[in-house]
């Protein structure tokens, strides 16, 4: 354990997974993943995915610095926000939209100031980054800390207004994206948890007794990569309800399909929730063609049934919260 008693150590006993490697091992795995992604999705998609275009990054940095010079808030007055949820659910799309506003400072998971191996640093570090900043809003993409969403809001919210955006995507499209980029990593993690060997990983934190029982009964070591990724989607998205986040006014669920179906409507609601002025620039990158319908995946029947139930619950919660924000 690290200095936060409820946060697991960054590394679990050897499973051969990329995240268990040292710095060079992780870099090699990331390079291989990028090469695979570029071959299958195209180099342009890779540049967009990881924001590798230096011209775009320089323009954004210049606009951000100019906003601070002209309109910067006093230290201690910036708000905080956390983008949480499950990887490959459209969080990059949401963060990119918010980041188009120069009054927002964004810390992505590769930021060494805010993260250590994709997990947020100690709450004192995060509070310091927020209270010293002169942007209107400081946003952290904290997917590996989604199981701590309530704690994050309470820890940072004690000194400044804090909000969280839980981003989710339909299980089939999320699974396709995850398996395309990460292979069977989700399934292997689920197998570790089922065998009682993955308790130190962030993926295993705060899973309910019901979720743990389902993981064991699903026998993930025998599942396909797709069914394993769906099982991961299930137990992590369940945390939205199991943490009681659906009852909190400071948490806003956003569905990927909701955004691509109505970019402006979803963008306006999100801006209102975060206390930001809406600009068409925050949604101009949304590709509405990505909403095309595809046949459902052939998933393990038990996993499929549980995922379908949860997907309906998430959609209902997102629609209700959207209506609440829009109505004021």
GUMI-845401 format. One line per 8 residues: number of its first residue (from 1); their letters; for each residue x, y, z of N, C-alpha, C. Coordinates in steps of 0.02 Angstrom, whole numbers, plus 50000, padded with zeros to 5 digits. Example, Ala and Ser with C-alpha at 12.3 -4.5 7.8 and 13.67 -1.06 7.14 Angstrom:
2
1> AS> 50660,49716,50390,50615,49775,50390,50660,49835,50390  50642,49888,50354,50684,49947,50357,50645,50002,50394
END
This chain:
328
1> XXXXXXXX> 50042,49940,50000,50000,50000,50000,50044,50063,50000  50019,50118,49970,50057,50180,49974,50033,50220,50034  50052,50284,50037,50037,50323,50097,49962,50336,50106  49920,50324,50056,49848,50325,50066,49827,50254,50083  49797,50244,50139,49784,50177,50164,49736,50138,50119  49694,50173,50079,49644,50138,50039,49665,50130,49967  49727,50147,49951,49750,50143,49882,49800,50086,49876  49789,50040,49829,49833,49982,49822,49900,50002,49794
9> XXXXXXXX> 49949,49959,49804,50014,49970,49774,50008,49971,49699  50055,50004,49665,50051,50012,49592,50066,49948,49555  50094,49897,49589,50116,49837,49553,50094,49775,49591  50069,49726,49555,50050,49662,49584,50099,49609,49561  50098,49553,49596,50144,49499,49582,50137,49476,49510  50193,49454,49482,50201,49443,49411,50147,49403,49375  50119,49435,49325,50070,49402,49283,50089,49407,49210  50143,49445,49196,50162,49456,49127,50124,49512,49094
17> XXXXXXXX> 50082,49548,49131,50044,49603,49103,50090,49664,49095  50078,49705,49043,50121,49763,49031,50128,49809,49091  50074,49820,49128,50077,49868,49183,50121,49844,49241  50140,49780,49241,50184,49753,49293,50258,49761,49275  50272,49785,49215,50341,49793,49192,50371,49856,49220  50436,49862,49214,50471,49924,49231,50458,49977,49178  50492,50034,49186,50480,50089,49141,50492,50070,49068  50548,50036,49055,50564,50019,48986,50517,49966,48958
25> XXXXXXXX> 50497,49920,49001,50449,49870,48979,50382,49901,48960  50361,49949,49001,50297,49983,48985,50303,50024,48922  50361,50056,48913,50372,50096,48853,50371,50052,48790  50403,49993,48796,50403,49946,48739,50333,49922,48723  50295,49906,48776,50226,49884,48765,50184,49939,48733  50195,50001,48756,50158,50057,48728,50177,50068,48654  50241,50060,48638,50263,50067,48569,50232,50014,48524  50229,49953,48549,50198,49899,48510,50123,49912,48501
33> XXXXXXXX> 50092,49937,48554,50020,49952,48549,50007,50007,48498  50050,50059,48498,50042,50114,48450,50052,50089,48379  50102,50044,48370,50115,50018,48303,50055,49977,48279  50028,49936,48323,49969,49896,48305,49910,49941,48289  49900,49992,48330,49844,50039,48320,49851,50075,48254  49913,50098,48239,49925,50134,48176,49912,50090,48116  49931,50026,48121,49921,49980,48065,49847,49967,48052  49808,49960,48106,49738,49941,48099,49691,50000,48095
41> XXXXXXXX> 49708,50057,48125,49663,50115,48126,49689,50173,48084  49753,50171,48066,49782,50225,48027,49822,50273,48070  49875,50301,48041,49920,50346,48078,49884,50409,48100  49837,50432,48058,49799,50492,48077,49757,50482,48139  49729,50422,48144,49688,50406,48203,49732,50402,48266  49793,50376,48259,49839,50373,48316,49859,50443,48339  49874,50487,48291,49893,50556,48309,49836,50591,48345  49774,50581,48320,49716,50611,48353,49704,50581,48422
49> XXXXXXXX> 49710,50515,48427,49696,50479,48489,49741,50503,48546  49806,50509,48532,49854,50527,48584,49876,50599,48581  49840,50640,48540,49855,50711,48534,49930,50723,48520  49955,50691,48467,50025,50693,48451,50044,50749,48404  49995,50787,48379,50009,50841,48332,50038,50900,48371  50103,50916,48362,50133,50971,48401,50103,51039,48386  50078,51049,48325,50048,51114,48308,49985,51125,48349  49944,51074,48355,49882,51080,48393,49898,51092,48467
57> XXXXXXXX> 49948,51057,48492,49966,51065,48563,49993,51135,48577  50033,51161,48531,50060,51228,48540,50005,51281,48538  49958,51274,48491,49903,51321,48487,49862,51321,48551  49848,51261,48577,49809,51256,48638,49846,51287,48697  49912,51276,48701,49952,51303,48756,49953,51379,48753  49959,51406,48692,49961,51479,48685,49894,51510,48705  49839,51479,48683,49773,51505,48701,49761,51502,48776  49783,51448,48807,49775,51440,48880,49814,51493,48918
65> XXXXXXXX> 49877,51505,48897,49918,51555,48930,49888,51625,48921  49862,51639,48862,49832,51704,48850,49770,51714,48894  49730,51662,48903,49671,51669,48946,49691,51685,49018  49742,51651,49042,49764,51663,49111,49789,51735,49119  49827,51760,49069,49852,51828,49073,49796,51879,49077  49743,51867,49038,49689,51916,49033,49634,51908,49085  49620,51844,49103,49561,51832,49144,49575,51787,49205  49637,51770,49217,49654,51720,49267,49622,51734,49335
73> XXXXXXXX> 49597,51681,49367,49568,51688,49434,49624,51691,49485  49607,51711,49545,49655,51713,49598,49668,51642,49623  49729,51627,49648,49743,51561,49676,49691,51543,49729  49667,51481,49725,49617,51459,49772,49546,51465,49747  49537,51497,49689,49469,51508,49663,49451,51461,49606  49498,51422,49581,49483,51376,49525,49440,51318,49550  49395,51295,49507,49356,51236,49521,49395,51174,49499  49371,51115,49520,49403,51052,49501,49352,51005,49471
81> XXXXXXXX> 49375,50964,49425,49331,50914,49394,49371,50851,49379  49336,50795,49381,49367,50730,49368,49326,50694,49314  49360,50673,49261,49328,50630,49211,49344,50558,49230  49292,50519,49242,49300,50450,49266,49258,50403,49222  49263,50338,49236,49228,50289,49197,49275,50233,49176  49259,50199,49122,49298,50142,49098,49336,50161,49035  49398,50139,49031,49440,50153,48973,49405,50132,48909  49419,50169,48855,49391,50157,48788,49316,50170,48786
89> XXXXXXXX> 49293,50219,48824,49222,50235,48827,49206,50304,48798  49254,50336,48768,49243,50403,48741,49268,50458,48786  49309,50441,48836,49334,50492,48882,49380,50541,48846  49419,50517,48797,49461,50563,48759,49419,50615,48722  49363,50593,48694,49318,50638,48659,49291,50692,48707  49272,50672,48766,49245,50720,48815,49300,50768,48838  49358,50741,48855,49413,50784,48879,49435,50832,48825  49441,50808,48764,49462,50852,48709,49413,50910,48700
97> XXXXXXXX> 49348,50896,48708,49300,50950,48702,49307,51002,48757  49314,50979,48819,49322,51026,48875,49387,51065,48868  49440,51030,48845,49505,51062,48838,49506,51116,48784  49457,51115,48739,49454,51167,48688,49439,51235,48719  49414,51235,48780,49402,51297,48817,49468,51318,48850  49497,51374,48831,49563,51394,48859,49561,51411,48934  49501,51415,48963,49497,51429,49035,49503,51366,49076  49514,51308,49043,49519,51244,49077,49590,51217,49072
105> XXXXXXXX> 49617,51198,49129,49682,51163,49131,49668,51089,49138  49697,51048,49094,49684,50976,49094,49748,50938,49113  49740,50891,49158,49793,50843,49175,49770,50775,49151  49802,50751,49098,49788,50684,49074,49828,50633,49114  49813,50569,49103,49844,50516,49144,49919,50510,49136  49947,50540,49083,50019,50536,49074,50055,50596,49105  50019,50638,49141,50050,50695,49174,50088,50673,49236  50152,50686,49239,50192,50666,49296,50179,50711,49357
113> XXXXXXXX> 50150,50769,49345,50134,50813,49402,50076,50785,49443  50028,50755,49409,49967,50735,49444,49960,50659,49452  49995,50620,49411,49985,50548,49410,50050,50510,49419  50044,50451,49447,50098,50403,49450,50072,50337,49422  50097,50318,49365,50075,50258,49330,49999,50258,49323  49973,50314,49298,49903,50323,49280,49855,50328,49339  49880,50330,49401,49838,50341,49459,49856,50408,49490  49805,50442,49516,49815,50507,49546,49863,50503,49605
121> XXXXXXXX> 49903,50554,49612,49948,50558,49670,49908,50575,49733  49943,50583,49788,49912,50595,49853,49865,50655,49849  49809,50654,49886,49761,50710,49884,49793,50778,49896  49845,50781,49937,49877,50846,49950,49908,50874,49886  49935,50829,49844,49965,50851,49780,49910,50877,49734  49855,50842,49731,49800,50862,49687,49770,50928,49711  49758,50934,49776,49732,50998,49802,49780,51055,49787  49845,51043,49792,49893,51095,49778,49891,51118,49706
129> XXXXXXXX> 49885,51070,49660,49881,51087,49589,49820,51131,49575  49765,51115,49608,49703,51154,49597,49708,51223,49629  49728,51226,49691,49726,51290,49728,49778,51340,49702  49832,51315,49671,49883,51361,49644,49867,51383,49573  49820,51350,49540,49807,51364,49469,49764,51426,49461  49774,51461,49404,49736,51522,49390,49685,51513,49334  49676,51451,49311,49622,51438,49263,49555,51436,49300  49502,51440,49262,49435,51436,49291,49420,51367,49320
137> XXXXXXXX> 49446,51315,49284,49432,51246,49303,49494,51204,49291  49508,51158,49337,49563,51111,49330,49533,51042,49325  49545,51007,49270,49513,50943,49257,49565,50887,49255  49549,50831,49288,49592,50773,49291,49557,50714,49257  49590,50682,49210,49563,50621,49181,49587,50563,49224  49544,50539,49268,49565,50493,49322,49529,50426,49317  49535,50392,49261,49497,50331,49250,49517,50275,49298  49580,50270,49314,49602,50216,49360,49583,50230,49432
145> XXXXXXXX> 49555,50289,49445,49532,50306,49512,49456,50312,49515  49421,50284,49465,49349,50291,49462,49315,50261,49523  49345,50209,49552,49316,50178,49612,49320,50223,49673  49356,50279,49666,49364,50326,49721,49330,50393,49706  49284,50394,49659,49254,50457,49637,49225,50497,49695  49187,50465,49738,49158,50501,49795,49212,50529,49840  49264,50492,49852,49319,50516,49894,49354,50576,49861  49366,50571,49796,49399,50626,49761,49360,50690,49768
153> XXXXXXXX> 49294,50686,49759,49252,50745,49765,49253,50774,49835  49252,50730,49885,49252,50754,49954,49320,50781,49974  49374,50750,49950,49442,50772,49968,49457,50841,49939  49442,50849,49874,49457,50913,49841,49402,50963,49855  49340,50939,49860,49284,50984,49871,49285,51020,49938  49328,50998,49983,49333,51032,50047,49365,51101,50040  49402,51111,49985,49436,51176,49977,49414,51213,49914  49379,51180,49869,49356,51213,49808,49298,51172,49778
161> XXXXXXXX> 49253,51203,49741,49199,51165,49710,49226,51110,49665  49199,51049,49670,49223,50993,49631,49164,50957,49598  49176,50931,49538,49126,50895,49499,49158,50833,49468  49117,50785,49450,49142,50725,49415,49097,50710,49356  49126,50687,49302,49090,50666,49242,49104,50593,49230  49052,50551,49237,49060,50479,49226,49041,50464,49154  49091,50445,49113,49080,50433,49042,49073,50357,49031  49021,50338,48995,49011,50268,48979,48995,50260,48905
169> XXXXXXXX> 49005,50200,48881,48990,50183,48811,48955,50116,48810  48914,50104,48760,48881,50040,48754,48932,49983,48756  48913,49928,48787,48962,49875,48799,48992,49848,48734  48954,49840,48681,48981,49810,48620,49035,49854,48589  49021,49918,48582,49070,49963,48550,49131,49973,48595  49119,49975,48660,49176,49982,48706,49221,49921,48702  49191,49862,48700,49229,49800,48697,49269,49797,48631  49238,49814,48576,49274,49814,48512,49336,49859,48516
177> XXXXXXXX> 49328,49919,48544,49383,49966,48549,49437,49940,48596  49417,49912,48653,49465,49889,48702,49506,49830,48676  49473,49783,48644,49508,49724,48619,49554,49744,48561  49531,49792,48520,49573,49816,48465,49638,49846,48490  49634,49883,48545,49694,49918,48569,49733,49878,48620  49699,49842,48665,49733,49809,48720,49732,49732,48717  49702,49703,48666,49700,49631,48662,49659,49601,48720  49685,49549,48751,49647,49514,48803,49667,49536,48874
185> XXXXXXXX> 49694,49595,48882,49717,49618,48948,49659,49619,48998  49600,49644,48978,49543,49645,49024,49526,49575,49049  49526,49527,49004,49509,49458,49023,49561,49430,49072  49623,49445,49061,49676,49420,49105,49671,49451,49174  49654,49514,49177,49643,49547,49242,49585,49515,49279  49530,49503,49243,49473,49471,49274,49490,49401,49299  49531,49365,49262,49552,49298,49283,49592,49302,49348  49636,49350,49353,49675,49359,49415,49628,49372,49474
193> XXXXXXXX> 49580,49416,49464,49534,49432,49518,49493,49370,49538  49472,49332,49489,49433,49271,49503,49473,49221,49544  49539,49220,49532,49582,49173,49568,49607,49201,49634  49586,49262,49651,49608,49293,49714,49678,49320,49712  49706,49330,49652,49776,49354,49647,49781,49428,49629  49725,49459,49613,49729,49527,49589,49705,49580,49638  49704,49563,49703,49675,49609,49751,49713,49675,49757  49777,49676,49737,49815,49737,49742,49808,49784,49683
201> XXXXXXXX> 49773,49764,49632,49766,49805,49573,49710,49856,49580  49717,49912,49545,49663,49962,49546,49599,49933,49517  49605,49887,49470,49546,49859,49437,49502,49820,49487  49531,49798,49542,49494,49757,49590,49466,49796,49649  49481,49860,49652,49464,49898,49711,49389,49912,49716  49362,49900,49776,49293,49917,49794,49240,49881,49752  49258,49825,49723,49207,49786,49689,49161,49756,49741  49097,49756,49726,49048,49730,49773,49054,49654,49778
209> XXXXXXXX> 49024,49627,49831,49021,49554,49839,48987,49522,49779  48934,49555,49755,48897,49529,49697,48941,49528,49635  48980,49581,49624,49024,49584,49566,49079,49531,49570  49108,49524,49629,49161,49474,49638,49134,49403,49626  49073,49390,49650,49044,49325,49640,49031,49312,49565  49007,49363,49530,48995,49356,49458,49060,49343,49421  49113,49378,49440,49178,49368,49408,49200,49296,49417  49194,49270,49477,49215,49201,49490,49172,49151,49450
217> XXXXXXXX> 49107,49163,49450,49062,49116,49416,49069,49118,49340  49091,49175,49314,49099,49182,49241,49160,49143,49216  49205,49123,49261,49266,49086,49242,49302,49122,49185  49328,49182,49199,49358,49223,49146,49418,49190,49112  49451,49142,49145,49507,49108,49112,49484,49069,49051  49418,49055,49047,49391,49017,48991,49353,49062,48941  49347,49126,48956,49309,49171,48913,49350,49194,48853  49316,49218,48803,49350,49252,48747,49374,49320,48770
225> XXXXXXXX> 49418,49350,48731,49442,49417,48747,49384,49466,48751  49334,49457,48706,49277,49502,48705,49233,49494,48767  49219,49433,48787,49178,49423,48847,49216,49446,48910  49281,49437,48911,49321,49461,48968,49319,49537,48972  49323,49571,48914,49319,49644,48914,49250,49668,48933  49199,49630,48915,49131,49648,48935,49122,49640,49010  49151,49588,49038,49147,49578,49111,49182,49635,49148  49238,49657,49122,49273,49715,49151,49229,49778,49147
233> XXXXXXXX> 49199,49790,49089,49152,49846,49080,49097,49843,49133  49072,49784,49145,49016,49775,49191,49035,49793,49263  49088,49764,49289,49103,49774,49360,49128,49845,49373  49161,49876,49324,49184,49945,49335,49127,49995,49329  49082,49986,49281,49026,50033,49274,48974,50024,49330  48971,49965,49358,48927,49954,49416,48944,50002,49473  49007,50021,49477,49029,50064,49532,48991,50131,49532  48967,50152,49474,48929,50214,49472,48869,50211,49519
241> XXXXXXXX> 48835,50154,49519,48778,50146,49563,48798,50122,49632  48847,50077,49635,48867,50049,49700,48898,50102,49746  48928,50154,49717,48955,50209,49757,48902,50262,49774  48842,50252,49747,48790,50302,49759,48798,50365,49719  48837,50362,49666,48851,50422,49626,48789,50447,49589  48742,50401,49576,48681,50421,49541,48637,50465,49584  48651,50467,49649,48612,50510,49694,48646,50576,49710  48704,50588,49680,48742,50649,49694,48732,50700,49639
249> XXXXXXXX> 48722,50762,49659,48714,50816,49610,48780,50838,49580  48836,50817,49610,48901,50838,49584,48932,50786,49538  48891,50737,49515,48915,50687,49467,48867,50686,49408  48895,50690,49348,48855,50694,49287,48873,50637,49240  48828,50588,49228,48843,50535,49181,48834,50558,49109  48880,50538,49066,48878,50556,48995,48886,50493,48954  48839,50480,48910,48842,50422,48866,48874,50440,48799  48919,50398,48776,48952,50409,48711,48901,50417,48655
257> XXXXXXXX> 48852,50372,48654,48802,50375,48601,48760,50439,48605  48749,50462,48666,48712,50524,48677,48750,50583,48646  48816,50584,48653,48857,50639,48627,48858,50638,48551  48870,50579,48520,48875,50578,48447,48807,50587,48414  48753,50572,48450,48686,50582,48422,48665,50655,48423  48687,50691,48475,48668,50762,48484,48727,50799,48515  48780,50812,48476,48839,50843,48505,48825,50909,48540  48785,50952,48508,48774,51017,48539,48733,51011,48603
265> XXXXXXXX> 48681,50970,48602,48640,50962,48662,48680,50934,48720  48720,50881,48706,48761,50852,48759,48815,50901,48782  48844,50937,48733,48896,50985,48750,48871,51042,48793  48812,51067,48777,48783,51121,48817,48768,51098,48889  48741,51037,48895,48726,51011,48962,48790,51002,49002  48842,50975,48971,48905,50965,49006,48937,51032,49026  48935,51081,48981,48962,51147,48998,48926,51178,49057  48860,51172,49056,48820,51199,49112,48839,51165,49177
273> XXXXXXXX> 48845,51099,49175,48862,51061,49235,48930,51083,49262  48978,51094,49218,49046,51113,49240,49053,51187,49253  49001,51226,49241,49005,51298,49253,49045,51335,49201  49043,51310,49139,49081,51340,49084,49033,51368,49031  49053,51420,48996,49012,51443,48940,49018,51394,48883  48963,51382,48847,48965,51336,48791,48992,51370,48730  49034,51333,48693,49059,51356,48628,49054,51298,48579  49033,51311,48517,49031,51258,48467,49098,51223,48458
281> XXXXXXXX> 49153,51257,48475,49220,51227,48467,49229,51166,48511  49190,51161,48564,49198,51105,48611,49168,51040,48584  49129,51044,48530,49099,50983,48502,49113,50974,48428  49153,51019,48398,49163,51014,48326,49205,50953,48307  49240,50923,48355,49281,50864,48341,49241,50800,48344  49178,50802,48367,49138,50742,48376,49118,50714,48307  49134,50652,48296,49119,50619,48232,49052,50583,48238  49000,50612,48211,48934,50582,48217,48928,50516,48177
289> XXXXXXXX> 48975,50504,48132,48974,50441,48095,48990,50381,48139  49022,50394,48196,49041,50339,48240,48981,50308,48274  48922,50336,48263,48861,50309,48294,48829,50254,48252  48864,50233,48198,48835,50182,48155,48821,50117,48194  48767,50084,48175,48747,50023,48210,48786,49963,48184  48806,49920,48229,48841,49858,48212,48806,49799,48245  48815,49740,48218,48784,49681,48249,48813,49671,48319  48774,49647,48367,48799,49634,48434,48852,49580,48433
297> XXXXXXXX> 48899,49585,48480,48951,49534,48486,48924,49470,48516  48958,49416,48502,48940,49351,48531,48975,49345,48599  48940,49365,48651,48968,49365,48718,48941,49307,48759  48977,49290,48812,48952,49240,48859,48881,49260,48881  48832,49214,48879,48762,49232,48893,48751,49265,48961  48784,49240,49013,48774,49270,49080,48802,49341,49082  48861,49350,49052,48891,49416,49049,48848,49463,49007  48825,49439,48950,48782,49480,48907,48720,49504,48943
305> XXXXXXXX> 48686,49460,48978,48624,49478,49012,48637,49532,49064  48690,49524,49104,48706,49573,49156,48726,49640,49125  48764,49638,49070,48785,49700,49037,48725,49737,49007  48680,49702,48976,48621,49734,48947,48579,49769,49000  48571,49736,49058,48533,49768,49112,48566,49832,49135  48632,49829,49144,48667,49888,49169,48667,49943,49117  48673,49925,49053,48673,49976,49001,48606,50015,49001  48552,49980,49011,48487,50014,49015,48484,50060,49076
313> XXXXXXXX> 48512,50038,49132,48512,50079,49193,48554,50142,49182  48612,50134,49151,48655,50192,49138,48622,50242,49091  48589,50216,49039,48556,50261,48992,48500,50299,49026  48462,50266,49069,48408,50300,49105,48435,50353,49152  48489,50337,49187,48519,50385,49233,48547,50445,49196  48580,50433,49138,48608,50488,49099,48553,50533,49072  48498,50503,49048,48443,50543,49021,48412,50586,49076  48405,50558,49136,48375,50595,49191,48419,50653,49213
321> XXXXXXXX> 48485,50640,49218,48531,50693,49239,48536,50747,49186  48535,50727,49123,48537,50776,49068,48476,50822,49072  48417,50793,49081,48355,50832,49085,48358,50879,49145  48385,50856,49200,48389,50897,49261,48434,50957,49250  48493,50945,49218,48540,51000,49206,48510,51051,49157  48479,51025,49104,48451,51070,49053,48394,51112,49081  48354,51081,49124,48297,51117,49152,48317,51169,49204  48379,51164,49227,48404,51211,49277,48382,51195,49346
END
